[in-house]
Amino acid sequence: MVGPLHIVVVGGSIGGLTAACLLRDSGHDVHIYERSAVELQQRGAGIGFLPATYRYLKDRAGLDLASVCVQTDFIRYLNRQGDVTYELSHSYLFSSWNTVYSNMLRQLEPEKYVLGHELVGFENTDRGAQARFTNGVTVDADLLIGADGIGSVMRTQLQPRATGQYAGYVAWRGMAPESVMPAEFVERLGDSITYFVYQDSHILVYPIPSGDGDVSAGNRMINFVWYRNYAEGDELNDVLTDRSGNQRDISVPPGHVAVKHVEELRSTAQRVLPEILSSVIQHTPEPFIQVIYDIEVEKMVFGRICLLGDAAFAVRPHAAAGTAKASDDGWALDTAIRESKNLDEALRSWEARQLTVGSRLLARTRRIGSRSQFENNWDPTDPELIFGLHKPGD
């Protein structure tokens, strides 16, 4: 086992937190440096709660998973009239980004989660690595972990060719309070993830915990993800221009999407979606947009610097495994360091494994996205559509 290390993690989202907690548990001195001046709340919406994501909370923190997630027992497909055309008995767990983040944050000592530090530069040194921040702070480390997300500053410097490749579509997302939904929705679809697939598009809807963590039926949130194609260029740029006229690139957060586009979303929902699913859109106060990009690095290790999570691979959401992939990177890194004779050996073995995991997951989610958005040959019985990280159902 490698002796106690001083480890710096840049980026305090779920992947960075998981890695930090695991490495701390193994006896290392770990600090997270997060650029935001406040804790990361109100980000994202529903997430698939896969084993790699909940493993720390369940196995190390002893958390009762039923208190932080919603279980669905069926996968259902609807036609335009709202009739069920396909049903599969299959259980998923769903949570919300905020719920998982806040519970992971509680596992790390507050003094080890340093807010308000935006990375401006970094490099390998004779003794490890060094990170520099815009506020003038410089920190040295035996290992520097870049967990700074899809817009990673670290990846941009280390792998400048690994830029985001636009997939041709975006995900409109949002949440509606279950309490305001038609009674029919809860009765018919409250125990399922529900799909509607049509020409060059599809939408999925499922329940998640409420903003204050309530998981009881009737008090949850109903999460939707609606994939819609936008041509790169003027059409995409228009939908990414927010209410203040600012051009966004990765996402347009809740409350910032231009009113004309929110209105267009609601009217299109009424026109093309089953009424029971359109009701979710109509009752969502502030829908938001996430652009779907593919990002794939050729390397994850650069001396005593490594990339983790979306900083290395940004995969399409169709396997519900993006958060699980980031968490798995942390588990695998901790295992490699514990089982290796030295840090360099650990990083080599970790990189080989995680490059394979990332590239396979990205290829799988590309195939799924192409079927629904462009090829129009989506088959509900295809086992590849089952959520999972390493393979469907895992």
PyMOL commands that set and color helices and strands:
alter all, ss='L'
color gray80, all
select helices_A, chain A and resi 14-25+51-60+65-67+97-105+110-112+153-158+178-180+183-189+234-239+259-272+275-282+309-311+317-319+322-339+343-375+383-385
alter helices_A, ss='H'
color red, helices_A
select strands_A, chain A and resi 6-10+29-33+46-48+70-78+84-96+113-114+119-125+128-133+138-141+143-146+165-177+192-198+201-208+221-229+251-252+288-296+301-302+305-307+313-314
alter strands_A, ss='S'
color yellow, strands_A
deselect
rebuild
show_as cartoon
